[in-house]
Amino acid sequence: MKVIIIGVIVVAKFAIPVLIVRFPFAAGWANFVLDTVDGDLLIPLGLEDGPYQLIDKAADWCTYVGMVFVAREWTIKRTIVALFVFRTVGQLLFFITGEEIIFFFFPNFLEPLFLIYATIRHFKPERVVDIYHRHRVGIWIFVVLYKLQDEYIAHVGNFDRSDLITGLFS
């Protein structure tokens, strides 16, 4: 039964990125949620950390490709492509070296920027360019701070987020 659940989660990790092309907002956020909890599900089910990291990073890269494809008509397409190339370099270095710390030096700024922009487009499509440009400094401060702490927790400190959050309140 565990193997079936692992299989379903892994298939979802590769299927949801395909849906980003048609449903950038909904599939983007669904992918974010799955990517946030997948390790907490897959590793306790018996998937070893090494194979998990390879599957996770390959699925992440598929997500980034979908995001670039969607953003080809957005005003921030050059930024999206540059962030894709930046993160791809980091992922290639990870696949070559196996060193997770590389992700701290090549943070995934692409995903949070994409999600913010897709959310604005979803709720205010006629004003997306204006809203983004008016709030871009705040958006970028959030993106950078969020992803640096996220990459540190996940790939440098290797903290379990659940334990970290629980520890803050106990």
C-alpha positions in Angstrom: 0.0 0.0 0.0 2.9 2.4 0.8 4.4 1.9 -2.6 1.0 2.8 -4.2 0.8 6.0 -2.1 4.4 6.9 -3.0 3.6 6.3 -6.7 0.5 8.5 -6.6 2.4 11.4 -4.9 5.3 11.1 -7.4 2.9 11.1 -10.3 1.1 14.1 -8.9 4.5 15.9 -8.6 4.9 15.6 -12.3 1.3 16.0 -13.4 0.5 19.2 -11.6 3.3 21.1 -13.4 1.6 20.2 -16.7 -1.6 21.8 -15.4 0.2 25.0 -14.7 0.2 25.8 -18.4 -3.7 25.8 -18.4 -4.4 26.9 -14.8 -1.4 29.0 -13.7 -3.1 30.2 -10.4 -4.8 27.0 -9.2 -2.2 24.5 -10.4 0.7 26.8 -9.3 -0.7 27.0 -5.8 -1.6 23.2 -5.7 2.0 22.5 -6.8 3.3 24.8 -4.0 1.3 23.0 -1.4 2.3 19.5 -2.6 6.0 20.5 -2.8 5.7 21.8 0.8 4.3 18.6 2.2 5.7 15.9 -0.1 8.8 15.2 1.9 6.8 14.9 5.1 4.7 12.3 3.3 7.2 10.4 1.1 10.1 9.9 3.5 8.0 8.5 6.4 6.4 6.2 3.8 9.8 4.7 3.1 11.3 6.7 0.2 15.0 7.4 1.1 16.2 11.0 1.2 18.6 10.5 -1.8 16.0 9.3 -4.3 13.5 11.8 -2.8 15.8 14.7 -3.5 16.3 13.5 -7.1 12.6 13.1 -7.7 11.8 16.4 -6.0 14.3 18.4 -8.0 13.4 16.8 -11.3 9.7 17.6 -10.6 10.6 21.1 -9.6 12.4 21.6 -12.9 9.3 20.5 -14.8 7.4 23.1 -12.7 9.8 25.8 -13.7 9.5 24.9 -17.4 5.7 25.2 -17.1 6.1 28.6 -15.4 8.4 29.8 -18.2 5.9 28.6 -20.8 3.0 30.4 -19.1 5.0 33.6 -18.6 6.0 33.9 -22.3 3.2 36.5 -22.7 3.7 38.3 -19.4 5.4 41.6 -19.0 7.9 40.0 -16.5 8.8 37.2 -19.0 12.5 38.2 -19.1 12.7 38.1 -15.3 11.0 34.7 -15.2 13.4 33.4 -17.8 16.5 34.8 -16.0 15.3 33.2 -12.7 14.7 29.9 -14.5 18.3 29.9 -15.9 19.7 30.9 -12.5 17.8 28.1 -10.7 18.6 25.6 -13.5 22.3 26.3 -13.0 21.9 25.5 -9.3 20.0 22.3 -10.0 22.6 21.2 -12.4 25.3 21.8 -9.8 23.2 19.9 -7.3 22.8 16.9 -9.7 26.6 16.9 -10.3 27.8 17.3 -6.7 24.8 16.1 -4.6 25.4 19.0 -2.3 22.2 20.5 -1.1 23.8 23.8 0.1 24.0 24.8 -3.5 20.3 25.6 -3.3 21.0 28.3 -0.8 23.4 30.0 -3.2 20.9 29.5 -6.2 17.6 30.1 -4.4 14.3 29.5 -6.2 13.1 33.1 -6.6 11.1 31.9 -9.6 8.3 30.1 -7.9 7.2 32.8 -5.4 7.4 35.5 -8.0 5.4 33.4 -10.4 2.8 32.7 -7.7 2.4 36.3 -6.8 2.1 37.4 -10.4 -0.3 34.6 -11.2 -2.4 35.5 -8.2 -2.6 39.2 -9.2 -3.5 38.1 -12.8 -6.2 35.8 -11.5 -7.9 38.4 -9.3 -7.1 41.6 -11.2 -6.2 40.6 -14.8 -6.9 44.1 -16.2 -4.5 45.7 -13.6 -1.8 43.1 -13.2 1.0 45.2 -14.8 0.1 48.3 -12.7 -0.3 46.4 -9.5 3.0 44.6 -10.0 4.9 47.7 -10.9 3.5 49.7 -8.0 4.3 47.0 -5.5 7.4 45.4 -7.0 9.9 46.6 -4.3 7.7 45.0 -1.6 7.1 41.9 -3.7 10.9 41.4 -4.3 11.7 42.0 -0.6 9.1 39.3 0.3 10.4 36.9 -2.4 14.0 37.2 -1.4 13.5 37.0 2.4 11.0 34.2 2.0 13.2 32.1 -0.2 16.5 32.6 1.6 15.0 31.4 4.9 13.2 28.6 3.1 16.4 27.4 1.3 18.3 27.7 4.6 15.8 25.6 6.5 15.4 23.0 3.8 18.9 22.6 2.5 21.4 24.0 4.9 20.0 23.5 8.4 17.9 20.5 7.2 15.3 21.3 9.8 11.9 19.6 9.8 9.5 22.6 9.5 6.9 20.9 11.7 9.4 20.5 14.5 10.7 24.1 13.9 7.2 25.6 14.2 6.2 23.4 17.1 9.5 24.4 18.9 8.7 28.1 18.5 5.5 27.7 20.4 6.7 25.4 23.2 
